[in-house]
Amino acid sequence: MYNSYFDDKNGTLSAESVQYYTNVKNYAEQHNLGNTLIALDVSKNLHSGMFRDAGAPYIIHPLELTNYLILLNIKNAIFDMNISTLHDNNLAETQTLLDLDILLAAGLLHDTVEDCKDKLPEKGQEFITKYGLHPDVLKFVSILTKDKTQPGFTLAGYYEEIGNYWQSSILKIVDRISNCSTIDVFTEKRMKKYVHEITDYFYPLISKAKNLYPAFSRALTIMKYVIVSINESVASILNIDDILVKESYEKTYFFIKGLAIGKNTMQNTLKALPLTKEYYKGFTRKTGDEFIIHPLRVCSYLISLKIDDDIICSSALLHEIIKKCNLEHNGIEIITKRNLDPLVLDYIRTMANTEHYPLDLYYESLQHRPEVILLKLSNRAHTCTNLVNSSDEEIRAYIDECEKYIYPLCEYGIKHYPKFSNSIQVMYFHIRSVCNVVKNLRLSCSSTITNE
């Protein structure tokens, strides 16, 4: 069925490529996305015989990019943008499907004009004249194509043009996420270039996109977390200190507070927020940042994934108090004195493994609580960012736990809790990407980092 399009360089079938292809195709058929279905096959044919640096078929990259956008429910963000201007559900839905179709098709083809020149002598005009794709597909592919031979080309100008459209902004950012997930196979010189390019251009691009296209703020926040996690991990390993900046927690704190007040249904979260300042006061992370940043990130990440349940968010904010604060009776005071819902303490205790179960039993107990699975994964996504500041022994233990327990927990949650499936898959990708980069660079640096 898949011929050799999805074979690794060594001739074995790339199961992940096949899964991505199937997911994208099913989604496009479900939503009747004609441009996406055409682009799916065009991209497959154009990238045939091309491979990523690690040996995977090149098609895995545009497929991964497109699949990630689907997992982010980017369609909902596009609809929110369109309904705010069209004020008619039917018109907004029609425009959303067209915008979505163009976006995903451009994502599938985004590297072809640059990398498949021999197959596209007309520089992509074939997309319109030969394949009948919407002209905007070529427009956004062209914007994303980095042509340094053009007179007056500068990286600053290139990224400025990308930032002028929400489509190219989103595609460029998610493209970098996919590339960063395999950054460990790059040469050291190329990794350093990537780290500085992300700091100099992607962070501003994300900020600009949030300001210009607020409907995509949640998706952009999630993508920024992944990029920052990988970028800072690589920078730490390569001792690139000039891009590591200590964060202030206030912005995230007031973001969560504003959301909780606006929803008017998050009373536990409003009670938990000031407690984070009280309970975590004086604690710092290994990076030297105030510890409060971590629970705030865990909470805001879940909110960005549209998991803004009051009990889950307040539990995320306080999930470290039993381990950190030596509270009597395993934290009962947050119910008796602080008037939080007993379920908050239940989630926190489950997360903290107050029963001292062996890891096998502990992770088995989590399987029955989807809310705690979400808390555990968001926590893991933001502790893996700090992984490079650990010893080699600690890193091995952490990654072993991920491979033996966290990844199977993700797969269990995806299968058994479809309501949260997309969110779990996004966090799974995040955790696995960072852990693989750290594992391959910190623990196998002699064989993976080479100078050009």
Rosetta blueprint (number, residue, H / E / L):
1 M L
2 Y L
3 N L
4 S L
5 Y L
6 F L
7 D E
8 D L
9 K L
10 N L
11 G L
12 T L
13 L E
14 S L
15 A H
16 E H
17 S H
18 V H
19 Q H
20 Y H
21 Y H
22 T H
23 N H
24 V H
25 K H
26 N H
27 Y H
28 A H
29 E H
30 Q H
31 H L
32 N L
33 L L
34 G H
35 N H
36 T H
37 L H
38 I H
39 A H
40 L H
41 D H
42 V H
43 S H
44 K H
45 N H
46 L H
47 H L
48 S L
49 G L
50 M L
51 F E
52 R L
53 D L
54 A L
55 G L
56 A L
57 P E
58 Y L
59 I L
60 I H
61 H H
62 P H
63 L H
64 E H
65 L H
66 T H
67 N H
68 Y H
69 L H
70 I H
71 L H
72 L L
73 N L
74 I H
75 K H
76 N H
77 A H
78 I H
79 F H
80 D H
81 M H
82 N H
83 I H
84 S H
85 T H
86 L H
87 H L
88 D L
89 N H
90 N H
91 L H
92 A H
93 E H
94 T H
95 Q H
96 T H
97 L H
98 L H
99 D H
100 L H
101 D H
102 I H
103 L H
104 L H
105 A H
106 A H
107 G H
108 L H
109 L H
110 H L
111 D L
112 T H
113 V H
114 E H
115 D H
116 C L
117 K H
118 D H
119 K H
120 L L
121 P L
122 E L
123 K L
124 G L
125 Q L
126 E H
127 F H
128 I H
129 T H
130 K L
131 Y L
132 G L
133 L L
134 H L
135 P H
136 D H
137 V H
138 L H
139 K H
140 F H
141 V H
142 S H
143 I H
144 L H
145 T L
146 K L
147 D L
148 K L
149 T L
150 Q L
151 P L
152 G L
153 F L
154 T L
155 L H
156 A H
157 G H
158 Y H
159 Y H
160 E H
161 E H
162 I H
163 G L
164 N L
165 Y L
166 W H
167 Q H
168 S H
169 S H
170 I H
171 L H
172 K H
173 I H
174 V H
175 D H
176 R H
177 I H
178 S H
179 N H
180 C H
181 S L
182 T L
183 I H
184 D H
185 V H
186 F L
187 T L
188 E H
189 K H
190 R H
191 M H
192 K H
193 K H
194 Y H
195 V H
196 H H
197 E H
198 I H
199 T H
200 D H
201 Y H
202 F H
203 Y H
204 P H
205 L H
206 I H
207 S H
208 K H
209 A H
210 K H
211 N H
212 L H
213 Y L
214 P H
215 A H
216 F H
217 S H
218 R H
219 A H
220 L H
221 T H
222 I H
223 M H
224 K H
225 Y H
226 V H
227 I H
228 V H
229 S H
230 I H
231 N H
232 E H
233 S H
234 V H
235 A H
236 S H
237 I H
238 L L
239 N L
240 I L
241 D H
242 D H
243 I H
244 L L
245 V L
246 K L
247 E L
248 S L
249 Y L
250 E H
251 K H
252 T H
253 Y H
254 F H
255 F H
256 I H
257 K H
258 G H
259 L H
260 A H
261 I H
262 G H
263 K H
264 N L
265 T L
266 M L
267 Q H
268 N H
269 T H
270 L H
271 K H
272 A H
273 L H
274 P H
275 L H
276 T H
277 K H
278 E H
279 Y H
280 Y L
281 K L
282 G L
283 F L
284 T E
285 R L
286 K L
287 T L
288 G L
289 D L
290 E E
291 F L
292 I L
293 I H
294 H H
295 P H
296 L H
297 R H
298 V H
299 C H
300 S H
301 Y H
302 L H
303 I H
304 S H
305 L L
306 K L
307 I L
308 D L
309 D L
310 D H
311 I H
312 I H
313 C H
314 S H
315 S H
316 A H
317 L H
318 L H
319 H L
320 E L
321 I H
322 I H
323 K H
324 K H
325 C H
326 N L
327 L L
328 E H
329 H H
330 N H
331 G H
332 I L
333 E H
334 I H
335 I H
336 T H
337 K L
338 R L
339 N L
340 L L
341 D L
342 P H
343 L H
344 V H
345 L H
346 D H
347 Y H
348 I H
349 R H
350 T H
351 M H
352 A H
353 N L
354 T L
355 E L
356 H L
357 Y L
358 P L
359 L H
360 D H
361 L H
362 Y H
363 Y H
364 E H
365 S H
366 L H
367 Q L
368 H L
369 R L
370 P H
371 E H
372 V H
373 I H
374 L H
375 L H
376 K H
377 L H
378 S H
379 N H
380 R H
381 A H
382 H H
383 T H
384 C H
385 T H
386 N H
387 L H
388 V H
389 N H
390 S L
391 S L
392 D H
393 E H
394 E H
395 I H
396 R H
397 A H
398 Y H
399 I H
400 D H
401 E H
402 C H
403 E H
404 K H
405 Y H
406 I H
407 Y H
408 P H
409 L H
410 C H
411 E H
412 Y H
413 G H
414 I H
415 K H
416 H H
417 Y L
418 P H
419 K H
420 F H
421 S H
422 N H
423 S H
424 I H
425 Q H
426 V H
427 M H
428 Y H
429 F H
430 H H
431 I H
432 R H
433 S H
434 V H
435 C H
436 N H
437 V H
438 V H
439 K H
440 N H
441 L H
442 R H
443 L L
444 S L
445 C H
446 S H
447 S H
448 T H
449 I L
450 T L
451 N L
452 E L
